[in-house]
Amino acid sequence: MMNFTKADLQKEISYKTSRSGGAGGQNVNKVSSKVELLFSIAASALFTDEEKQLLTEKLQNRLNKDGYVQVICDEERSQYLNKEKATERLIMLLTKALHKPKVRKPTKVSKAAKAARLDSKKIQSVKKEGRGKRFDIGD
């Protein structure tokens, strides 16, 4: 199902970096460790037109106004690690969106199962029938 590799994807990804907030001490003020990954589904050569349409539909809420899938990562102190994480997330997003669930085939209850159910109902019915009130006539 997955017809793309990380290396192929890397060629079509663009990154924007900026300073990240949060933990990291003075490092935060000096290093641009926040990574914003941008990937254009429409311009990608990795997917067929059918796959592109499917990706666009499924990732509609992840697309920005220019039609790019945007993944932002600022968890790590290292820009490299953030790039790796963002790329992994993009791969997960794309594979999830391309996954087609198996079609459910409706099944019928077998004759034997139906017969067994009716037999057990009959047994239960006979059992309960004997529990009725008994009137003794003749006192």
C-alpha positions in Angstrom: 0.0 0.0 0.0 2.8 2.4 0.9 4.4 3.3 -2.4 6.7 6.0 -1.1 9.8 6.0 1.0 11.1 8.6 3.5 13.9 9.5 1.1 11.5 10.2 -1.8 9.3 12.2 0.5 12.3 14.2 1.8 12.8 15.6 -1.7 9.3 17.1 -1.8 9.2 18.5 1.7 10.1 22.1 2.6 10.9 23.2 6.1 10.6 26.5 7.9 12.4 27.0 11.2 11.8 29.5 13.9 12.6 30.0 17.6 10.6 27.7 19.8 9.1 28.6 23.2 9.1 26.3 26.2 11.8 24.4 28.0 15.4 24.8 26.9 16.8 27.7 28.9 19.0 30.2 27.1 19.2 27.7 24.2 15.6 28.7 23.3 16.6 32.3 22.7 19.6 31.4 20.4 18.6 28.4 18.3 15.7 28.1 15.8 14.6 24.6 16.8 10.9 24.8 16.0 10.2 23.1 12.6 7.3 23.7 10.3 7.0 21.1 7.6 5.2 21.9 4.4 4.1 19.3 1.9 2.1 19.9 -1.3 -0.1 16.9 -2.2 -1.0 18.5 -5.6 2.6 19.0 -6.6 3.8 15.6 -5.5 5.1 13.1 -8.0 4.8 10.2 -5.6 1.1 9.7 -5.8 -1.4 9.0 -8.6 -4.2 11.4 -9.3 -6.6 9.1 -7.6 -4.4 8.9 -4.5 -3.9 12.7 -4.5 -7.7 13.2 -4.5 -8.1 10.7 -1.7 -5.4 12.5 0.4 -6.8 15.9 -0.3 -10.3 14.7 0.9 -9.1 13.0 4.0 -6.5 15.6 5.0 -8.8 18.6 4.2 -8.7 20.0 7.7 -4.9 19.7 7.8 -4.4 21.8 4.6 -3.5 25.5 4.9 -4.8 28.2 2.5 -2.1 27.5 -0.1 -3.0 23.7 -0.2 0.0 22.5 1.8 -0.1 19.9 4.5 1.4 21.5 7.6 3.1 19.7 10.4 4.6 21.7 13.3 7.0 20.2 15.8 8.8 22.0 18.6 9.0 19.2 21.2 12.8 18.7 21.1 15.6 21.1 21.7 17.3 20.0 18.5 16.2 21.2 15.1 17.3 17.9 13.5 15.2 15.8 15.9 12.2 18.1 15.3 12.6 17.6 11.6 12.7 13.9 12.0 9.6 13.9 14.2 7.7 16.1 11.8 8.6 13.8 8.9 7.5 10.7 10.8 4.2 12.4 11.6 3.7 13.3 7.9 4.4 9.7 6.9 1.9 8.5 9.5 -0.7 11.0 8.2 -0.3 10.0 4.6 -0.3 6.2 5.2 -3.4 6.6 7.5 -5.2 8.6 4.8 -4.3 6.2 2.0 -5.5 3.1 4.0 -8.7 1.7 2.6 -10.7 -0.4 5.2 -11.9 -3.8 4.1 -15.4 -4.0 2.8 -17.7 -5.8 5.2 -19.5 -8.7 3.6 -22.9 -9.3 5.3 -23.4 -12.9 6.4 -26.6 -14.9 7.0 -27.3 -17.1 10.0 -26.9 -20.8 9.1 -29.9 -23.1 9.0 -28.3 -25.2 11.7 -27.9 -22.2 14.0 -31.5 -21.2 13.4 -32.7 -24.7 14.2 -30.7 -24.9 17.3 -32.0 -21.5 18.5 -35.6 -22.6 17.9 -35.0 -26.0 19.6 -33.7 -24.2 22.7 -36.7 -21.8 22.7 -39.0 -24.8 22.5 -37.3 -26.5 25.4 -37.5 -23.3 27.4 -41.2 -22.9 26.5 -42.1 -26.4 27.7 -40.1 -25.9 30.9 -42.1 -22.6 31.6 -45.4 -24.1 30.6 -45.3 -26.5 33.5 -44.9 -23.6 36.0 -48.6 -22.4 35.6 -51.0 -22.2 38.5 -52.6 -25.5 39.3 -56.2 -25.7 40.5 -57.3 -28.7 42.4 -60.9 -29.3 41.7 -62.8 -31.7 44.0 -62.6 -30.6 47.5 
